[in-house]
């Protein structure tokens, strides 16, 4: 089998190169936090100070800074919307473009009663870029997405579909339950840039969440501070962020904007941050000194506490304020999982009459590589349906091969018997099963659990689930333990101090442990990750591959 090579730039001895210089104390208050609490901690840091410049092209206005923030070289400014060469100070044919459409969160009209508080978002350079006029006209305020089919070249922004070979605007294709009528699709090399701009905006300006607005079907946002993005938008932005990792262009731009506005885009500084807030690491605390960075801190970090001790609870949620960390996937039907305060996650196929539905509620991927036993607990109640069909229509499943594509493949899922159900005739008859998960899950690098709901055109119950927890017992970390067959993977430090991994499949996560078992580094298996100092010594490196296989190897750093 041909091997693919995935490089992690795990650098030591103070090497910095051309990477960012991240202010050493800037992000300290984010350490140890998770999910919504983590997002809010970043909001509190990057929203003040945020010294935006006046909007426009005049002296002292923000557009005059494009020559610094978007410097392509040779007097050109970098246009992510077209390949038209834009030269400064000649601004003919150039627009100031909001990556996240301003019509989604407010207006710039000073006479509007919602103007106050929106002005910074309107003038924030972190999401403003120079744009060719035609591309900007075509983009309008359409949602991000991927355009369906081949679109012929057309650079007239007044006529859709539009395709100038950098930007496309046209009919959106369905992606993991995310559907828009017309979408804007940037070039592949900029998709991660746009994803991180969107993530920055909903974090820096989460105080404007009550003003997020839909324009037709074009908004990707909800009126809340977390998770803010709709489920489909989360999937799309995470996909783009993973496929187009942080580039040197983004690093340089982040530093340039910081010099002007005195705030940073943390989704550039920490390439994995989106995973801790919306992705596959939402159940892990964000550890400032151990997570992957796009550059080095400009000094020595203060002593930070170890990761919060959470006992043996791997997963816990009430479902009272969000479905997260679970994700809903609708296979058939018009209804879907939602959450309700006081009742938790809820699914019903009834909307004036019974409707045929198949809907799943799927956990984030969980690392069971060192688990020796796991017990799942939750409360649930079924009502308004057939008691005879209750156990067949409301079921529990697990998978070690689900791809998070939003596509349910029956062969990837195995049912777990649920020992306790409610009577099916009362809202107050909550059942509280305790389920020991199958032992074959122990040692797996990626485990999903899911609730599956079924209804028909003649019968539809309501299923409510709350107060879920997954408790595990773990084996102690032993240096030298190598789960599974290790012959086709090789992990080593090269002569420059870069950690290299040769594997037959994509490496999704890498963890580095000291000889005493302490976690020293954790990050996704993508190129360009840096910012950890490792002295010479012996380390245990664990790699979790996309297929769920886990490898660990003792590695000497000289």
C-alpha positions in Angstrom: 0.0 0.0 0.0 1.3 3.4 -0.9 2.2 5.5 2.1 1.1 9.1 2.6 3.3 11.4 4.6 1.9 13.8 7.2 4.3 16.2 8.8 3.9 18.0 12.1 6.3 20.9 12.5 6.9 20.3 16.2 9.8 22.7 16.7 12.1 23.2 19.7 15.1 25.1 20.9 13.3 28.4 20.3 13.1 28.1 16.5 10.5 30.5 15.1 11.3 31.1 11.4 8.6 33.1 9.6 5.8 32.1 12.0 3.7 34.5 14.0 4.8 36.1 17.2 1.8 35.5 19.5 1.6 37.8 22.6 2.5 35.5 25.5 -0.2 36.7 27.9 -2.9 37.5 25.4 -4.8 34.3 25.6 -4.1 33.1 29.1 -7.7 33.3 30.3 -8.8 30.6 27.7 -6.8 27.9 29.3 -8.7 24.8 30.5 -12.1 25.9 29.0 -14.4 24.0 26.6 -17.1 24.7 24.1 -19.3 27.7 24.8 -17.3 28.8 27.8 -14.1 28.7 25.6 -15.8 30.7 22.8 -16.9 33.4 25.3 -13.4 33.5 26.8 -12.0 34.3 23.4 -14.8 36.9 22.8 -13.8 38.7 26.0 -10.2 38.9 24.8 -10.5 39.8 21.2 -13.5 42.2 21.4 -11.6 44.7 23.6 -9.5 46.4 22.5 -10.6 46.3 18.9 -9.6 49.7 17.6 -11.2 49.8 14.1 -10.5 52.5 11.6 -13.1 54.7 9.8 -14.7 52.9 6.8 -13.7 54.0 3.3 -10.8 54.9 1.1 -9.9 58.4 2.5 -6.8 59.3 4.5 -6.7 57.4 7.7 -9.5 55.0 6.6 -9.3 51.3 6.8 -9.0 50.5 3.0 -5.7 52.4 3.0 -4.4 49.6 5.2 -4.9 46.9 2.5 -1.4 47.6 1.3 -0.2 46.3 4.6 -2.8 43.6 5.4 -3.2 42.2 1.9 0.2 42.8 0.3 0.7 40.5 -2.6 4.0 42.1 -3.6 5.0 44.5 -6.5 2.4 47.0 -5.3 -0.5 44.6 -5.7 -3.1 43.9 -3.1 -4.3 40.4 -2.6 -7.8 39.7 -4.0 -9.3 36.4 -2.8 -12.3 36.9 -5.1 -10.7 37.2 -8.5 -7.4 37.0 -10.4 -7.7 40.6 -11.6 -4.5 42.5 -10.6 -5.3 45.2 -8.1 -2.7 47.9 -7.6 -2.5 50.4 -4.7 -3.2 53.4 -4.6 -5.2 52.9 -7.8 -8.5 51.8 -6.3 -10.6 51.8 -9.5 -12.6 48.6 -9.7 -11.9 47.6 -6.1 -14.5 47.2 -3.4 -14.2 46.8 0.4 -15.9 43.4 0.9 -17.4 42.0 4.1 -16.7 38.3 4.1 -19.7 37.8 6.5 -22.5 39.8 4.8 -23.3 42.9 6.9 -27.0 42.4 6.1 -26.9 39.3 8.4 -26.1 41.2 11.6 -27.2 44.8 11.1 -26.8 47.9 9.0 -24.3 50.7 8.6 -26.9 53.5 8.5 -26.3 55.8 11.5 -30.0 56.7 11.7 -30.9 53.1 12.4 -31.8 52.1 15.9 -29.6 49.0 15.7 -26.5 50.9 14.4 -24.9 51.4 17.8 -22.8 48.4 18.5 -22.6 47.3 14.9 -20.1 49.8 13.8 -17.1 47.8 14.9 -18.3 44.7 13.1 -18.9 46.8 10.0 -15.4 48.2 10.1 -13.4 45.2 11.3 -10.4 44.5 9.1 -10.2 40.9 10.2 -13.1 40.2 7.8 -12.7 43.0 5.3 -10.8 42.3 2.1 -10.2 44.1 -1.2 -12.4 42.6 -4.0 -13.0 42.9 -7.7 -16.3 44.8 -8.2 -17.9 42.1 -10.4 -17.1 39.3 -8.0 -18.4 41.3 -5.1 -21.6 42.1 -7.0 -22.1 38.4 -7.8 -21.4 37.3 -4.2 -23.9 39.7 -2.7 -25.1 38.3 0.6 -25.4 34.7 -0.4 -24.3 32.0 2.1 -21.1 30.1 1.7 -21.4 26.7 0.0 -20.3 24.5 -2.8 -21.7 25.1 -6.2 -23.4 22.2 -8.0 -22.1 21.1 -11.4 -19.8 22.8 -13.9 -20.4 26.4 -14.5 -19.0 28.1 -17.7 -16.8 31.1 -17.4 -18.8 34.3 -16.8 -17.2 37.4 -15.1 -20.3 39.6 -15.3 -21.4 40.0 -11.7 -24.9 41.1 -12.7 -25.6 37.7 -14.3 -25.8 34.4 -12.4 -24.4 31.8 -12.3 -21.0 33.5 -12.0 -17.6 31.9 -12.4 -14.4 33.9 -12.9 -12.3 30.8 -12.0 -11.6 32.1 -8.5 -15.1 32.8 -7.2 -18.3 30.9 -8.1 -21.9 31.9 -7.4 -24.6 29.4 -8.4 -26.9 26.6 -7.2 -25.7 25.0 -4.0 -25.3 21.3 -3.7 -26.4 19.4 -0.6 -23.6 18.8 1.9 -24.3 16.8 5.0 -27.8 18.3 5.4 -26.7 21.8 4.5 -28.7 23.2 1.6 -28.9 26.7 0.1 -30.6 27.8 -3.1 -27.7 29.9 -4.3 -24.3 30.0 -2.7 -20.9 31.7 -2.9 -18.0 29.3 -3.3 -14.4 30.7 -3.0 -11.4 29.0 -4.6 -10.1 26.0 -2.7 -7.0 27.8 -1.5 -9.2 30.4 0.3 -11.9 28.2 1.7 -10.2 27.9 5.1 -9.5 31.6 5.1 -13.2 32.4 4.8 -14.1 29.7 7.4 -11.8 31.3 9.9 -13.1 34.8 9.1 -16.7 33.6 9.8 -15.5 31.9 13.1 -13.7 35.1 14.2 -16.8 37.2 13.5 -19.3 35.1 15.5 -16.8 35.0 18.4 -15.6 38.6 18.5 -19.2 39.8 18.1 -21.1 37.2 20.0 -22.7 40.1 21.8 -24.6 40.9 18.6 -26.2 37.4 18.5 -29.7 38.7 19.1 -29.3 40.7 15.8 -28.3 37.9 13.5 -30.8 37.9 10.7 -31.9 35.7 7.9 -32.0 37.2 4.4 -34.3 34.7 2.6 -32.6 31.4 3.0 -29.1 32.9 3.0 -28.1 33.1 6.6 -25.9 30.4 8.2 -26.5 31.9 11.7 -28.8 31.3 14.7 -29.8 33.9 17.2 -27.7 32.6 20.0 -24.1 32.9 21.3 -23.5 29.2 21.0 -23.3 27.3 18.7 -24.3 30.3 16.5 -23.8 28.4 13.3 -26.6 26.2 12.0 -25.7 22.5 12.0 -25.1 22.4 8.3 -23.0 25.6 8.5 -20.8 24.0 11.2 -20.1 21.0 9.1 -19.3 23.1 6.0 -16.9 25.5 7.9 -15.2 22.7 9.7 -14.7 20.8 6.4 -13.1 23.9 4.8 -11.0 24.6 7.8 -9.6 21.1 7.8 -9.0 20.9 4.1 -7.4 24.3 3.8 -5.2 24.8 6.9 -3.7 28.1 8.1 -1.4 29.6 5.5 1.5 32.0 5.7 -0.7 34.6 4.0 -3.2 34.4 6.9 -0.4 34.5 9.5 1.0 37.6 8.0 -2.4 39.2 7.7 -3.3 38.4 11.3 -0.1 40.1 12.5 -0.7 43.1 10.2 -4.3 43.6 11.5 -3.1 43.2 15.1 -0.6 46.1 14.6 -3.6 48.2 13.4 -6.6 47.1 15.5 -4.7 45.6 18.5 -6.7 42.4 18.4 -6.1 39.0 16.8 -7.9 36.2 15.0 -7.4 33.2 17.4 -8.6 30.7 14.7 -5.4 31.6 12.8 -3.1 31.5 15.9 -4.6 28.1 17.0 -5.3 26.0 13.9 -7.3 23.5 16.0 -9.4 26.0 17.9 -12.5 25.4 15.7 -12.3 21.7 16.8 -12.5 22.6 20.5 -15.5 24.9 19.9 -17.5 23.1 17.3 -15.6 20.0 16.1 -14.1 16.7 17.2 -12.4 18.1 20.4 -15.4 19.7 22.1 -15.2 17.4 25.1 -11.5 18.2 25.7 -10.3 21.3 27.6 -8.3 23.8 25.6 -4.8 23.7 27.0 -2.9 26.8 25.9 0.5 25.4 26.5 -0.1 22.2 24.7 -2.4 22.9 21.7 -1.0 23.4 18.2 -0.1 27.0 17.3 0.7 28.6 14.0 3.7 30.3 15.6 5.6 30.8 18.8 4.7 33.0 21.8 6.8 36.1 22.1 7.9 35.2 25.6 7.7 32.6 28.3 4.2 31.5 29.3 3.3 31.9 33.0 2.8 28.6 34.9 -0.6 27.2 33.9 -2.6 24.7 35.8 -2.8 21.2 34.6 -6.0 20.1 32.7 -9.0 20.1 35.1 -9.5 16.7 36.7 -12.8 15.4 35.5 -12.7 12.0 37.0 -13.9 9.2 34.7 -16.6 11.2 32.8 -15.8 11.1 29.1 -19.0 12.7 27.9 -21.7 14.6 29.7 -24.7 16.8 28.6 -28.1 17.6 29.8 -29.4 18.6 26.3 -31.3 21.4 28.0 -29.6 24.3 26.2 -28.2 22.6 23.1 -28.0 19.3 21.3 -24.2 19.7 21.4 -21.9 17.9 21.6 -24.2 15.6 19.6 -25.1 16.3 16.0 -28.5 15.6 14.4 -28.6 13.8 11.0 -31.9 13.5 9.1 -32.1 10.6 6.7 -35.8 10.9 5.8 -38.7 13.2 6.8 -39.3 16.8 7.4 -38.7 16.9 11.1 -35.5 16.8 13.1 -34.0 16.6 16.6 -34.2 19.7 18.7 -33.7 20.6 22.3 -36.2 22.0 24.8 -35.4 23.5 28.2 -36.6 21.1 30.9 -37.1 18.2 28.5 -33.8 17.8 26.8 -33.3 16.4 23.2 -36.6 15.8 21.5 -37.7 14.1 18.3 -41.2 13.7 16.9 -42.5 12.8 13.5 -45.9 14.5 14.1 -46.8 17.8 12.4 -50.6 17.9 12.3 -50.4 14.2 11.3 -47.8 11.4 11.4 -44.9 11.7 9.0 -42.4 9.0 8.1 -39.0 9.9 9.5 -35.5 8.5 10.2 -33.4 10.8 12.3 -30.2 10.2 14.2 -28.5 12.0 17.1 -24.8 11.2 16.9 -22.1 11.9 19.5 -18.7 13.4 18.8 -15.9 10.9 18.1 -14.5 9.6 21.4 -11.0 8.2 22.0 -11.4 4.8 23.7 -7.7 3.8 23.0 -7.0 3.4 26.7 -10.5 2.6 28.0 -11.0 -0.8 29.7 -14.7 -0.3 30.5 -17.5 2.3 29.7 -20.9 2.8 31.2 -23.6 5.0 29.5 -26.3 6.6 31.5 -29.3 8.7 30.4 -32.9 9.4 31.1 -35.6 9.1 28.3 -39.3 8.9 27.9 -41.5 8.0 24.9 -45.2 9.0 24.5 -48.0 9.4 22.0 -47.0 6.4 19.9 -47.4 2.7 19.6 -46.2 0.9 22.8 -45.7 -2.2 20.8 -43.3 -0.5 18.4 -41.5 1.6 21.1 -38.4 -0.6 21.4 -38.0 -0.9 17.6 -38.5 2.8 16.8 -36.3 4.3 19.6 -32.9 2.6 19.6 -29.2 3.1 20.5 -26.2 2.3 18.2 -22.5 2.5 18.1 -19.9 2.9 15.3 -16.1 2.8 15.0 -16.1 3.7 11.3 -18.6 6.6 10.9 -17.0 9.2 8.7 -19.0 12.3 10.0 -20.1 12.9 6.4 -23.7 13.1 7.4 -24.4 9.9 5.4 -25.7 7.0 7.4 -24.4 3.6 6.2 -26.2 0.8 8.0 -23.2 -1.5 7.8 -21.2 1.0 9.9 -23.6 0.8 12.9 -24.3 -1.9 15.5 -27.3 -1.8 17.8 -26.9 -1.7 21.6 -29.8 -3.1 23.5 -31.5 -0.6 25.8 -32.7 -2.4 29.0 -35.2 0.2 30.2 -38.0 2.1 28.4 -40.8 4.2 29.8 -44.4 2.9 29.7 -45.1 4.9 26.5 -48.3 6.4 27.9 -47.0 9.2 30.2 -44.7 12.2 30.1 -43.7 11.6 33.7 -42.5 8.0 33.4 -38.8 8.6 32.7 -36.6 5.5 32.4 -33.0 5.7 33.5 -31.0 2.9 32.0 -27.3 2.2 32.8 -25.6 0.4 29.9 -22.2 -1.2 29.9 -20.9 -0.6 26.4 -19.6 -3.6 24.4 -16.1 -4.6 25.3 -15.1 -4.5 21.6 -15.1 -0.7 21.8 -12.2 -0.7 24.3 -9.0 0.2 22.6 -10.6 1.9 19.6 -9.3 5.3 18.6 -12.7 6.7 17.4 -16.0 5.7 18.9 -19.5 7.2 18.2 -22.8 6.5 19.9 -26.1 7.5 18.4 -29.8 7.5 19.1 -32.0 6.5 16.2 -35.6 7.6 15.8 -38.2 6.1 13.4 -41.8 7.0 12.6 -44.3 6.2 9.8 -47.1 8.0 8.1 -49.5 6.2 10.4 -47.6 6.3 13.8 -45.2 8.8 15.4 -44.2 8.9 19.0 -42.3 11.7 20.7 -38.9 10.7 22.2 -37.2 12.9 24.8 -33.6 12.3 26.2 -31.8 14.2 28.9 -29.0 14.0 31.5 -26.6 11.8 29.6 -23.2 10.8 30.9 -20.5 8.3 29.8 -18.2 7.1 32.5 -15.0 5.2 31.6 -12.3 3.3 33.4 -8.8 3.7 31.8 -5.7 1.7 31.9 -2.5 3.5 33.0 -0.3 4.8 30.2 2.6 2.6 29.6 5.5 3.8 27.5 6.1 1.2 24.8 2.6 -0.1 24.6 1.7 -0.4 20.9 -1.9 -1.3 20.3 -2.6 -3.2 17.1 -0.2 -3.9 14.2 2.4 -1.2 14.0 4.4 -2.4 11.0 3.0 0.1 8.5 3.5 3.3 10.5 6.8 5.1 11.4 7.2 8.0 13.8 10.4 9.9 14.2 12.1 13.2 14.8 14.3 14.4 11.9 17.5 16.3 12.3 15.7 19.6 12.4 13.5 18.7 15.3 10.4 18.1 13.2 8.1 15.3 14.1 7.4 13.2 11.1 4.8 10.4 10.6 4.6 8.0 7.7 1.3 6.2 7.7 -0.9 4.4 5.2 -3.9 6.6 6.0 -4.6 10.1 7.2 -3.5 10.9 10.7 -6.3 12.8 12.5 -4.8 13.4 15.9 -1.3 13.3 17.5 -0.5 13.4 21.2 3.0 13.5 22.7 3.5 12.3 26.3 6.5 12.6 28.5 8.2 9.5 30.1 6.0 10.0 33.2 2.8 9.9 31.2 2.1 13.7 31.2 0.5 15.2 28.1 3.0 17.6 26.4 1.3 18.3 23.1 -2.0 17.6 21.3 -3.0 18.6 17.8 -4.6 17.5 14.5 -2.4 15.6 12.0 -2.0 18.5 9.5 1.0 20.2 8.1 2.3 23.5 9.5 1.6 22.9 13.2 4.3 24.4 15.4 5.1 26.1 18.6 6.1 23.5 21.2 9.5 23.3 22.8 10.9 19.8 23.5 14.2 19.1 25.1 16.2 16.1 24.1 14.7 12.9 25.6 12.4 10.0 25.2 8.7 10.5 24.3 5.7 8.4 23.6 3.8 9.6 20.5 0.3 8.4 19.9 -1.4 8.8 16.5 -5.1 8.3 15.8 -5.8 7.6 12.1 -8.9 8.4 10.2 -10.0 4.8 10.1 -9.9 4.7 13.9 -6.7 2.8 14.3 -4.4 3.9 17.1 -0.6 3.6 17.0 1.9 4.6 19.7 5.6 4.6 19.5 8.6 5.5 21.7 10.5 8.3 20.0 13.9 9.8 20.9 14.4 13.5 20.3 18.1 14.2 20.2 
